[in-house]
Amino acid sequence: MRRTIDNMVDLLTLPWERLDDSCTIAMRMAAFTARQIVERRFEAGDLLSEGALADSLGVSRTPAREAMLQLESWQLVRLVPKKGAIITSVTSEQRRDLLAVRALFETNAIATIGQDTATLAEDLRAIVEMQRNALAERDILQFASTDYAMHARIIRGGGNSIVDEVLAGLGPRLARLTYQAILDQVGSLEKIFAEHEQLVDLASAGDATKFGSLVRSHINDVHFGPRGAAR
């Protein structure tokens, strides 16, 4: 990553990408499980118990309970008293609303930035290069992760601290949506990537109007097109 991205790495990455020795056991468990949910290792409706989670990682139930609370805050699970947690499903309405909020945040950020986009452009091109590598390797999770990084970098360029807080909480849910959409459209990754390059060009030019139009069209094609609507 380039220096400017390194300075924002915690803001542009997902929980399982930023684990280090300073992370608590509970956060490690939550991040690991969130990644499993994103990768569909659990299906919607599956029951996840504190005991099973603790046993799988060889820890006590206390951090497992804290991890469950974190997963609930990301809305990846729904806690059920005395049973554990149910893996949530993603409804078409939730998908629509989440992506509409992301598109609004992005478009507003570009309008706020205006023509002062030199740093943004540098960062976005570095992220696109990472996504190009993920595309070449057909690494679906990394492709989805760099998708999140790209959109997050645009949004955070607007400098709205409240929006940044909201985005941080939405990260795992947005990654889940993107991973599912991409997994169902592996044959269309080149087209998706090409549109990402166009979005980066428009963001780098500070053209909020054209960016907003393209990002809405992109969302519709990827998430609500014939294959996306079938999920």
N, C-alpha and C positions, 0 to 999 in steps of 0.2 A: 504494500500500500504506500502511496505517497505520503509525505509528511502531513499535509493538511487532513488527510483521512485518518492517519494515525492519531492525531489530536482529538478526533471525534469518534474513535472506534467504538466506545461504549454506547454511543448514541445511534450508531448505524448497524450494529450487530444484534443478533438474537441471543436469548439467554444461554443456549448451549454453546455458543461461539465465544463467549467471554468468560468461561470458567477458569479460575486460577486458584492458587493456594489460599487466597484471602476469602474465598467463598465458603459459606457455611455448608454443612452436610445437607441441611434441608434444601438450600438453593441448588446444590448439585443434583439432588434427587428430583427436584421440581423441573430443572432444566432438562435432565436426561429423559424424564417421563414426557415432558412437552415435546421433545424431539420425536419420541416414539409415537405420540399421538399424531403429530404432523405427518409422519411417514406411514401412517395407517397401520402401525403394528397393533393398535387397538382399534376396534370398530365402534361406531356410535352405539351407545346402549350397553357396552361392556361394563362390568362391575370391577372396580379397582379397590382392593381393600388395603388398609394400613398395614396389616400383618404381611400380606403378600409383597407389598412394596418394600417394607423393611427387610423381609427375608431375602428378597432378590438382590439386595445390595449389602446385606450383612450388617445392618444397623438396628438401633432400637426403634420403637414405635414413635417416640417423641419427635425426632426430625421428620419421620414419615408423615405425622399429623400436620406438621408445619408445611411440609411440601404440598400436601393436599390443599391447604388453605391458599398457597400461592397459585396452584393450578386452577383453583376456583376463581381467584382474582383475574386470571387470564381468560376465564370462561371456557376452559377446555374440559372441565368436569363440573358436575353438580353434586354437592355433598348430600348424602342420605344418612340421617342419624342411625347409629349402631350398625351400619352396613358398610360404609365406605364412600365411594364416589362413582357416579355414572359418567362415562364418557359422553360428552354432549354431541349433538348433531348440529349441522349448519343448515339452516333453512334458506330458501331462496330469498326470503325477505331480509334475513340477517346479512346474507352475501351482498344484496343490493345496497343496504344501508351502510355497511362497512366501506364498500368500495366508493360509494357516493361521497362519504365523508373524506376518504383519502384524496379523491380527485379534487374536492373543494379546497382542502388544505394545500395541496400542491399548486393549484392555479392561483390561489390567493398569495402564496409565497412568492411565486414568480412575479406577480403584479407588484408586490412590495419591493422586491429586489430591483426591479426595473432593468437598467442596462449595466448595472454594476455586478457583472456575472463572472468575472475572470476566475476567482477562486472556485466558485460553483462549477464552472465548466471544467476546470482541471480535475476536480474531484470526481465528477460524473464520468469523465473519459477514463479515469483509472478504474472506476467500478465497472464500466462497460467492458474494459479489457479483461477483468476478472470473470465477467459473465461469458465472454467469448471463450475463455479457457474451459469454463464449466460446460459450455455447449459442445466444444470439441471432445470433451471427455464423457459427454452424456451423463454428467453428474446432476441429477434432478434436484437433489436437496440444495446443492451449492448454487444452481441456477435460480432456485426460489429465494435463497438467502441473499444473493446479489440483487435480485429484483426488489426485495425489501430495502436493501441498502440504497439503491438508486432512488426509490420514491422517498425514503426517509431523509436522504441528503437534500433533496429538493425542498421538502417541507421544512426542515430545520433551517434552511437558508432564509426563511421568512423572519426568523428571530423572535417568534412568539413563544414565550416560555410555557404558557398554559397549553398551547397546542403540542409542544414537545412532551409535556407530561402525559397528555392523552395518548399520543402516538406510542410512547414507551409501553403503556399498558396494552395497546392493541397489537403490538408486534407479533406475538405468537399466533393470534387469530388470523392476522393478515397472511402470515407465512403458511398457515394451514390452508387457507383459501387458494393461495398461489400454487402451492405444491400439488393440491388435488387437481386444479385446472391444468397444470403442466403435465402431470402424470397421465391425464386422459388425452393429452394432445401432443405426445412425444414427437409425432411425425410433423408437427407444425412449429417446432422450436426455432427453426431458422426464420420463419415469418415473425414470430413473437420477438425474436432478438432484433430483427431489422426494424420493427416498430419502436423498440427501445432506443435504438440509435437515433431514430427520427425525433423521439421525445427529448432525448438529450440535446440534440441540435437546437430544438425550439426553446428548451429551457436555457441553454447557453446563450441564445440570442435574446432572451428576456421577452419572448413573444407569448404573453399569457393567453391571448385570445386563441391563437392557433394551437398552442399546447393544450388548452382546455378542451378544444374540439377533438383533437387527436386522442387524448387520454380517455375521453368518454367513449369514443369509437373503439379504442383498444380494449377497454374493459368489457364492452358489449361483446366483442368478438371472442375474447379469451374466456370470459366467465359466463356469458349468456348466449353464446352461439349454439348451433345444433348439438355439439358435443357437451358444452358446458351446461346447457339447460337439461341435459339428460341425467345429470347426477342427482 
